[in-house]
Amino acid sequence: MYDQQSVKGSYILAVDDIPDNLFLIQLALEQEGHQVVLVNDGATALKQIQKYPPALILLDVMMPEMDGYEVTRRVRQELNLSYIPIILITAREESSLVEGLDAGADEFIRKPVQIDELQARVRSMLRLKQTIDQRENFVSCLTHDLRTPLVAANRMLALMQQEAFGNITEEMKEAITHIISSNQNLLQMLNTLLEAHHYEVGGKILSFIPCEIQLLIKEVVAELQPLAAEKNLEIKQYLAPELDKIYGDRIELRRVIANLVGNAIKYTDSGYIKINLYQKDQQIIIEIEDTGIGIAPENLPNIFERYHQGNHRRSGKGLGLYLCRQIVSTHQGKIFVQSELDKGTTFTVCLPLSI
């Protein structure tokens, strides 16, 4: 059974293999003014969600071939979808709550369904989605509105530095250089904030293609080599010559490597940075080791948490490593850290060859 009405604007998708249950849901929600599309199996529901993402999904747990838990898991694994609230409808006991929440559900309704409870929970979940959507728009607008004047200011400062408006002293040139550098740091922070936010709300769209990870690392090293040279640091590369291509988003993987190598340079005053790349058990392993200041033991458990800042004066805003973990997790990989104060740190990224 599939409701043949055309999908216009926001709608609620109801999925159940029993027509009477779907009729009850449709009746209850149309009383509240909602547009409802009805589907009687998981596979058809996934196709509908991919083609026309709904505002909310009502999903029966017990369905043949593909149950509600599996549909929920697949929706949450779909990287190109923005956040969609999922309410599971179940007649099972408390143990089903754990499985449903682990799969990614937001709310539960017990059978037999009470119309007033159904309407109330739908209203609650739609308010949640509206809040998340508004937050996403706010962050996007904020970062855009801040970024535009910063870029414009840097262009004007560069013209001043080039004496396009008249002669300036060497002291003024030096001061302008510092201002441009500060603006660039702020721009980078804004870009990182926006990227992290997109991952949080499920709005990040990735393009998975075969990538040559050796080439990616060499590009990053070439770009960051001048920073290492300023501190007399050697960047050692031990890249296995024959590796299978990894399947992932090239830009995002490059972001991870650049962040980790950049941090290694930032927190190392003498010695070297070493990059190991090899293949093991159908995984690509990237190890980035430094001889830097290390990380305090009390900071290690939370190092990948959002806005976590270490107690060292060079500590950043706590977004870079958080974003690295988001990117690696989206590629179904893992990232680890080992460190010892005043001896160095090693970050290890494990990525599957295929997703």
N, C-alpha and C positions, 0 to 999 in steps of 0.2 A: 504494500500500500504506500503510495506516495502522493501527497497533495499536489495537484497540478497547477495550483495558483502561481502566478508569476511573483518572483521575489522582488519587492520594491523597498529599498531602504532597510531599516533595522527590523530584524525579525527574530523569533525564538524557534529553535529547532527541537522538536520532540521525537525521541527514538524509542520505539517499543514494538515487540513482535505481536502484541495482542491489540487488535483494532479498537476494542471497547475502552482500553486504557488510554489510547491516543485520543479517542473522542472526548473522554472526560477532561483530559488536559487541555484540549483545544477549546472546549466549552468554557472552562474556568479562566483561561488566559484571554480569550476574546472578550469576555465580560469586562476585563481590565483595559481593553483597547489595544492589545498586542496583536501583531501579525504572527501567525503560527504556521510553520511548515512541518508536515508529518512524514516520518520515515519509519519503516518496519524492520530494518536490519542495519548492522554496524557498517558493512562495506558501503552501502548506499549513503549512509550518513557521512562517512569520511569523504566521499566524492562531492557531496553537497557542501560540506564545510570548506573544502579546498576551492570550490568554484565560487561560492557565495558565503563568506564567513558570517555566521550569525552573531547576534548580540549576546546570546546565552544558549546553553545546551541542556536540555532535560533528557536524562539517559537512564533507561531501565538496566539494571545489573544483569539479570538472568535472561540472556537471549541466545539462540542457537548459533553455532559457527563462530561468532565473535561476540563475547560478552561485553558488558559496559566497562569493565576494568580495562580491557584491551583497547577499546575505542578511546578511552580517556588517555591511556599511555601514548597512543599514536598521535592524538591531538597535541599533547604536551611536547612531543618530540618534533613536531612540525615547526621548523625554525622560522618560516616565513609568515606565520600567523601572529597577529597581535593577541593580547590576553583576551580569552573568552571564558567567562565563568561556566563551570560544569556542576550541575546538580544531579546526583545519582538517586534513583528511586529503587528501593530495595525492600524485600520482605525478610531478609536474613537477619541474624542476630548481630550482636555488638562486634564480633570478630571481623565482619565485613567492612567496618569503618576503617580499620587499620589498612587493609588492602586498598580501599578506595582512596584514602588520603595519600598513601604512598604512590598511587598511580597518578595523582594530580587533581583529584576532585576537590571542589571547594565546599560543598554542602551536601546533606543527605535529607531525603524524605522517606518516611516509612509507609509501607502499604498496610491497610488500605489508605489511599491518599485522601486527606481532608482538603477540601477546596480552599478554605480560608488560609490554612497553613501553606499550601502550594502558592497561592497568590502572594502571601507575605514574604516567603523565601525568595521568590522571583523578584519582588520589588527590592529586597535587600541586596541581592546579587547584582541587579542592574545599577543600583546606587554605587556599589563598589566599583563596577566597571567604569561608570561615569567619572568617578574620582580619579581612577588610574589614568583614564584617557585625558582628563584635564591636566593632571600632573605632567603627563608626557608632553602635552602641548606647551605647558608653562616652561618646562626645562628647555625644550627646543627653541621657543621664542626668546627665552632669556639668553641662552648661549649665542643665538644668532645676533640679538640686539647688542650684546657686549662685544662680540667678535668683529662686527662691521666697523665700529669707530676705532678699535684697536688697529685693524689693518690700515685704515685710512690715516691714522696718526703715525704709524710707522713709515708710510710712504712719504708723508710730509716731513718727518724727521730726517729721512734719507736725503731728501732734496736739500734740507738745511745743511746737512753734513757735507753735501757736495757743493755748498756755497752757491746754490741756485738763486738765493735771495740776497746775496752779498757776502762779504768776507766775515769769517768768524775765527775766533782764537782757537789754539790747540786745546785749551782747557774746555771750551764749549764743545768742541768735537768729541772729546772724551766723555763729557757729561751726556751728550746725545747718544753715544754708543751704549752707555749704561741704561739709558731709558729704553732704547730699542730692545736691548737684551731682556729687560724686565717685562716689556710688552710681549715678547716672544714666549717667555715662560708662562705668562698669564694665558696666552692663546693656546699653548700646549695643554695647560690645565683644563681650560674650557672644552677643548676637543676630547680629552680623556673623560671628563665628566659626562659629556653627551654620549660617547660611545658606551660607557658603563651603564648609563640610563637606558639606552636602547636594548641592551642585553637583559636588564632587569624586567622590562615590560614586554619582552618578547617581540620587540619591533625591529630587531636587527635582521637584515636579509643577507645571507651568505651565498657565495657562489663557489660550489665545490667542483674543483677541476684537478687533474693530475699536476702535481708540483714537484720540481726538483729541489729538494731541501738543501743540497750542497750549494747550489747557485744562490739560493735565498740567503744563506749564512754569509757567503762571500760578499754579496751586495751590502749587507748590514755592516760587515767588518770594514769594507772600503769606505763606507759613509762615516763610520765612527773612529776610524784610524787617526785622524788629526787630533781628536780629543785625547786619545791614549798617548799620542806622541808628545802632546803638551806636558804630560806628567811622566814622560820617559817610561811608559808601560809597554810591555811587549804583549801582543795578542797572538797566542799560539793556536793553530788550527790542526786538528787531527780528524779529518773527514774521511770516512770509509769510501774508497773509490767506487765501489759497485753497490748501489742501493736501489731498491725498488722505489718508484715514484709514490709519493704520498698523495692521498686524495683529500683535498681541503681547500679552504679559502686562502689564496696566496697573500692577499693584503693583510688579513688578520693574523696569519702565522708569522708574517714579517714583523708585525707589530709586537708580537710576543718576544721574538728573538731580539729585536732592537731594544725593547724595554729591559730585558735581562742583561744584555751586553752593556747597555748604557748605564745601568745600575752598578754593574761590576766595575766599570771605569770610575764612576762617581765615588764609590766607597773604597777605592784602592789607591793608596798613596805611593806604594813602591812594590815592585815585583812584576806580576804578570796576570793576564786573563787567559784562560785555556778553554777552548771549545772542543768537546769530543762529540762526534756523530757516528753512530753505528746502528746496525739492525739486529734485533734479537726477538725471537718468538713472535713473528708477524707484527713487530712494533718497531718504530723508529725512535731511538733514544737520543736526546740532545742534552748534553751536560755542559753547563757554563760555570766554570770554577774561577775563583779569584783569590788573591793573597791579601785581601783588604781587612777592614776593621772588624768584620764579623757581625753577628747579630746576637744580642743578649738572649740567654735561654728563656727568660720570661716573655720575650716577644715572639718566639718561634711559633707557638700554637696558634696565634692569631694573625700571622704575617700576611695571609691572603684575604683577610676580612676587609670589608669596605671601610674607608676612612681610618684604618688602623695606622697610627703613627708610632714609630719607635721613639726612644728617649734620647737619640743622638741628635746633635745640632743639625746634621745634614739630612735628617729624615724628611721625606716628602709629605704629600697630602694624603697618602694612603689609598690612592686610586689605581696606580699603575699595576701593582701585583694583583689587586682585586680583578682588574680587567683581564690580566693574563690568565687567571684561573677561569674566568667566564669563557674566554675564547677556547682554552684547552678543553674545558668541559663540554662545550658545544661540539667540539671535534671528537667527543667520547674518549678523551685522553685524560691523563693525570699529571699533576705537577707537584714536586716535592722540594724540600729545602733541607740542607744540612749545614750547620755553621758552628764556628768556635770563635769566641772573642779574640781579637788581635791575631788571628791565624788565617781567617778567610771563610768563604761561603761557596757552596755548590748548589745550584738549582738544576733539577733534573726534570725534563719534560718527556713524557711517554705518549706517543701518538700511534693509533692503529693505522695500518697500511690502507685499510678500506673501512668505510662506515656503512 
